[in-house]
């Protein structure tokens, strides 16, 4: 375990080649789907006359697909290579989107969501591993930049859903757009799938496959940090509106306001923070992002006016926005070349955190109230800061550290 900060000797250069732009597009397609998903499912519930319990199964199905992909990804990469896995993920997402958009039964649309969650996650696992290898020291900036673009564009997704409904086309055109995007992505990727295999994404039967053996101990510290960071994000985005209602007495409009301020702050944080990562130690930047998230949360938690709470949410979003790209980047960096396995397990961590942390907050809120229950958030933030400080992952980490 290293306590030394990474040193950035010179400004790392981001490679803005076709594989990088294709990867950015892949992240953006997933972002559009994720941000459009909740309002579309609410409309689908009315269309299919489902109960709220059955509606909730769509989110479960999306998470299930992601977990299954995370568990299987490293093995599939070892069989066919990372580039083909990314294409397989896009194909599965297209099939799932087709079922989700074209069919009109609960079972078929639910299966479609599982396939989208699994396929898109499979592709994203490849993207995260590829960008980390391909960009080298510029990987933290690249990951933040790509996720920033995805978040900014993804905010248009719910608008597209609402516009479609307003003009009588319904919610489906917004998802047809995602389907087309995945097809275009694979056309742009072309036949040169080997470009995405990178250093350690080859089949196990070929030279250049990932090292065998267990992941270093340092990786598991980064894995726990991912859980804490994603738990923070989902607690804020899923329960923020309840804090607004509880403290400021607002109604249903608070939900839209809270999500917009947090997610908007995340987009700004990722795009503004990306250039900073070219000249600053990403470990220090990540601790700074957690501190900013904590400051924003504190303002929202102590405030009793809607305006101050929303300002607090926006500030928290600025910090939260950097947590996933920096968290996944450092996890892969700590894997000693086992990049696809590290990316896959980090995706499992994110899926678990997105379900467990908000559930824990909700269960606690039933006992002590939402305001007190929200103290889960600073607990996660402080724990993440402590772990990062005592288990740093330098940019120049050796190829096979037993940290």
C-alpha angles and dihedrals in degrees: 000000000000127000095183121107120242113254120220105204096187140002105284115227120235111224105226097191130138096272090053094050091046088053091050089051090051091053091047094051089053092047092052091052095047095050093044095045102081098051091044093051090050089055092044090054090059092044094052094034093236129167120246088251091059090043089057090057090071091067089045090051091051091051091045091055090050094049093048090050091048093051094048103036101089092048092048091049089052089054102044109005133255098276094055090045090056090051091047089053092053091048092050090048091051092050091048093048090050091054091045094050105034105037125072106202129096095235096049095045090047091052088049091056091050090053093047091049092047097041097044092046091049090053092045092051087057092046093052093049093044097049092047091055097036097049099039111185089005091060097100091052092045093050092049092046094049093047091045092056090046093051094047093049092039090061087068090060097079088044089055090050092050093045091051091053092046094055094043100255094109129220097300101084090066089060095042084060090057091048091052090046092057091050091049090048091057092046088053091047089056124178097315094096091147089073088072095051090080119175101323106018100091127115114277090245091061134069112265099042119143118281116265126233134063124319114263118265090246090063092063091056088055089047091057090048089055089054091051094047096047090043088056092049096050095043089055098044098042100040102027093096091055090054089052092051093045097048104028101027095234124156134225094312087070090073094062092042095051095047093046094051095046097043092041089053089050092054092049092045093053096046096043093041095050097077090045089062091065092068105024134068105261091219091059091044090052092052088048090051090052090050091051090049089051093050091050092048091049092054091049092046098051096038123095099188122083093229094056093044091052091048088052090050091051092050091047089051091055089061098036091054092069097046100081099044092045093041095052092042094054092044091056090043090056094051097085093233096319088116102151093047090048093049091047095050091045088055089053089050090052092049092049093047093049089058105034103043098051090043091052091049091050093048091049091047090059088059106036105013131264095273094058092038089059089072084087086079099061089042090058092044095051093046091051092050091051093049094048091048095052098035105041122177109211121209091238094053112158119257094251110019121168090206 
